[in-house]
Amino acid sequence: MSTIGRLTRRSEFLAAASGRRFHNERLSAQGLIRAMNPSLDGSTHDQPGDGLRIGFTITKRVGHATERNRIRRRLRAAVTQAAGDLPVRPADVVLVARRPALHAPFATLIDDLRRAVSIVTKPQGPKSDPAESRPGRRGRGKGAPASGASAMAPVLASGATASVAVPGPGPARANAPSPLPNACDGPTDG
């Protein structure tokens, strides 16, 4: 059975907040894999007894003090129950409880904890060039046409785009936009 340490310093909580995240309606998890410390013999290992460390955050928005303490006790008990199934990596994990954790079934809380810790302590693979990994852009960028408009469609003076018929299979439709009432094509000086 692995021993799980505690996060006690604010700097450890802030460092974990910069790592991966996991969210559901009962809790959020923030985790960061700690860097290995090189030893004198050249091998890399963490300090003895430093494996997984977990900290708990339950804000005042969740409830009054007795409810927050009850949630904290439930999460600690869930960590104790799931300790054998949690990864044995040198990582810091902060569990941020939400109000539904107070009345959630204990088995659900344990499953959430297992899933959250395994996700936020998962080692990240090597980063690749983002242009190679994405085949096409999604969404509107600078100068991109509005949704439904073609990049080749001309823009009319009224700000609307004229639809262009695309040759291909399917019924031919007249896609010309209807003129806007009181629209003019040039400057109005009088």
C-alpha positions, 0 to 999 in steps of 0.5 A: 500500500502506497503512502500519500503525502499532504500538501501544506504550503501555499506555494505547493498549491499554486504550483499544482494549479499550473498543471493539468485539470479535471472537472466534474460536478463533485470536484475539480482536480489540479495536478502537476508532476514534480521534477526529479531531483538528481542525486550524487551518483547521477541517477534521478530520483525524488526525495525518499517518501515523496510520491503522490501528495494531495491537498484539499481546498474547500471554499466558504462558498460550498457551505458553513464550517461543519459542512466544509469539514464533513466534505474534507473528511469524506475526501480524506476517507476516499483517498485512503480507500483508493490509495492502492489504485492511485498512481505512484508518481511524484506528483502534487494534486489539489482537490477542490471540492464542490457542494454535491460532494457532501451528499454524493454516494461514497463509491461515486466519490472514490471513482471520481477521485481515481479518475481525477488523479490518474488524469492530472498525473498522466505524463505529457508526451513530447510536444509536436508542431501544432501546424502539423497535428491539425489538418485544418483550422476551426472557427473564425480567425482574423479576416475569416468569413462569417459562418455560412459565407464562402471565402470566395463570395463577394461582399456587397456594399450592404455588408451582406455576402452574395452566395455563389452557386457551387457546381456539383450534384444536387438541385440548383437553387437561386442563392441571391440575397434579397435586397435590404430595405432602404439600402444604398450602394454609395455615400449618402450626402443628403 
